[in-house]
Amino acid sequence: MEKRNIVNIPSLISDYYTFEPDPSNKNQQVSFGTSGHRGSSALHSFNEAHILAIAQAVSEHRKSEGITGPLYIGADTHALSEPAMRTCVEVLAANDVEIILQEEFKPTPTPVVSRAILEHNRTHDKQADGMVITPSHNPPTDGGIKYDPPSGGPASPEITSKIQNRANELIKNGVEKIKRIPFERAVKLDNVYFEDYVIPYVKALATVINMEAVAKSNLHIGADPLGGSGIYYWDPISEIYGLKNLEVVNPNLDPTFSFMPPDHDGKIRMDCSSPFAMANLIKLKDKYDIAFGNDTDYDRHGIVTPQGLMNPNAYLAVAVQHLFTSRSGWRKDAAVGKTVVSSSIIDRVTEGIGKKLCEVPVGFKWFVDGLLDGSMGFGGEESAGASFLCKDGSVWTTDKDGIIMDLLAVEITAVTGKNPAEHYDEIKKKYGTSYYARIDTPATPEQKAKLGKLSPSDLKADTLAGDKITAKMTNAPGNNAAIGGLKVVTANGWFAARPSGTENICKLYAESFVSPEHLKQIQTEAQAMIS
């Protein structure tokens, strides 16, 4: 029998309550990366002290910004998510914040919280905001927490810096001074409410996806929740829309995630873009017309066709082509949003369908404003996260939504008679074959800081892998915001180097439209340039 390192859940939760962070140790401080604070209780980086301080900092932020509507809370299925959610409730309730929780404390996907905030704010003067307790696809040992302002999406760097700095100050001063109410009492207070998040979200799906075509097609659909927070959504979707051939592949909830195959490095991750993590569903590819998996908070998607697991960039390109040629209710000038490290095949498809491209730094927060006002029809990033507008051009979510990206794959197959992988084969024939890869290398916080401060003038080279360099950028062309690294472009390829916001690694992204050997040459020269 295969020997597995199964996480000790009682120990993990005990560490949450008994370990205290050292305020002078950077690795144990509150640190909001591209999407919230993440850490592990065993490493003193995600403990009750962190959550007490973050919840208090959020309460103070709301007061300073005049946010007086409800705060929607969602949590995923990681073991540390429920303890953290309870801590948040104790502090927020004591601060007289109106809190809305999912009935029976069932897990809630990130996009469902985003949509609940936006739906409330459409019809109420008192604006709502929210918090989602999730470390995304990270290992079972990890916890995470993020704040959504009234715009419904990830908070801006200005807001997260403010919350982060105040939380660290509170930890330094001693969290025992933070006002809180015991959880059992807090949930009985007049300012704590329970609602069903599931059915309103499911019923609204017909405004964003052609559910009639999906139902009529009778396609055999496989949904693998990977033990994540969307697990209670597929049965209502099946019942409400009459999807008789939708099958939930693995309905189990297990905080050890011991059913997951190990990722490329032997760790357990609920990474739906990884062929290692998705191995169980890939084995079933011939059983379904279309299948999909999602990460734990359901903001990412992994699409499996009879041809296998699709590369995230490939599926984004297919999604862009289908959406912008089938959504007549969208503004004619609605742009295609992508991150600077997403594949240039998206650029080529966008140009081919005559649409405008908006290229932004890494992080979904850069798509929020465009999705809110309809000037951006779609926002997608290379790590398999995306969202798009309702059929009438109004906002659906301002955070990534794995559920609609799953159902879009079914819509594409139902409406066109070809699955997304078959569409991508046609895209390759028309626009060229992309060879794309990301390499992660260990880096100290000092090395990460240095990479984040590179400027185009630091790079003396004129050519990359035999081609003339046409652009050296440290700011994204779509919004001129700093990309926190460097991107170098030629006619046949590019590379981008940036430090991770949540781990001590540097990420090197590269793409070639020539060959795998040309990609390798780009990577080798890129490493030499940035070293």
Disulfide bonds with the S-S distance in Angstrom:
none
